[in-house]
């Protein structure tokens, strides 16, 4: 389609009824009318109008470099905090920002991405409703020269090297070790207090990479505590309501439960509610652990209701991804070892929860990170990852998932691993790591 004025062919987007009609037909779930009209000012409304008329569209360079966060689910605290922080970080970088929630609907998430493409978005962060979608999304990103980055779920053994330079990063926290350490806290306490006993698990979403990794760490912990037994598990789908329901089911069909390993703090809140409903006292009759280090989870540890969690600050993930997308859209090129990354978390208990709450929960208007300092474009010499960040071992990340027929290690990954680049990058990030992840905010006044 020629990029010329053809406005007479399109609907009148100054009419509220016309806008509402097209937003409904185009499945713009999560997009405000203001955002739709803002896209129109950049030429996107014309493209969307063309799509609704069955006409082809053409991607053009974004006039504002907008960043979008497309998540499969916005209903838990980790995602809402990630969203809020990414918006703040984007503002500091001078980037327009929007976020969309597909409510676990992979087709809706695909539609939302296509709408952002039509709206000339510059970069996108994905938390996928279905990890298998990343291959198609990466191909669309390449065709339209849009930089993308992905957190958490993915198509097993598919990496940025299998796509293009526009798939700039797949990064997750190192969850096997993190969940092993949290589970060990539970099993040690259960062994000391009850002499061992039955443990149930409330997981995330069945088959997702994050669930598999946390299950692996959890199961490794049981090998050290033979008097404890994982007797049953069900998926809590990363939210309180489903976690409440499945915990009730697990408590009904399993007797003498003394511990619950959950895979998220929102899940843990649902499990705690189920214990209360069953007349059991969480933290006394049954011990509970989880993951994420959210506000509610942190406060529950502080009060003694909740034993431990892994401190995986959503604000860090948001800062890391926003800084990366700012850098690549401003000319910086990552090395191979910087396109697949892990970061370390910290195990939170009553011994260290107060400092975590001060920095990440009850921090008022004090941002927990120096967002610009994460940028290698803005701080080429004194950039700081502000957490322990290191190259990902893809065997560890995708362990337990079958490799596709004929799959081989990406050449760029092998070269980086075998020629010492992984170690060099790990050492470089460690040397630049000055603002400690588990210390006070760098923005806190002395």
Secondary structure, 3 states (H helix, E strand, C coil): CCCCCCHHHCCCCCCHHHHHHHHHHCCCCCCCHHHHHHHHHCCHHHHHHHHHCCCCCCCCCCCCCCEEEEECCCCCHHHHHHHHHHHHHHHHHCCCEEEEECCCCHHHHHHHHHHHHHCCCCEEEEECCCHHHHHHHHHHHHHHCCEEEEECCCCCCCCHHHCCCCEEEEEEECHHHHHHHHHHHHHHHHHHHHCCEEEEEEECCCCCHHHHHHHHHHHHHHCCCCCEEEEEEEECCCCHHHHHHHHHHHHHHCCCEEEEEECCHHHHHHHHHHHHHCCCCECCCEEEECCCCCHHHHHHHHHCCCCEEEECCHHHHHHHHHHHHHHHCCCCCCCHHHCEEEECCEEECCCCHHHHHHHHHCCCCCCCCCHHHHCCCCCCCCCCCCCCEEECCHHHHCCCCCCCCCCCCCHHHHHHHHCCHHHHHHHHHHHHCCCCCCCCCCCCCC
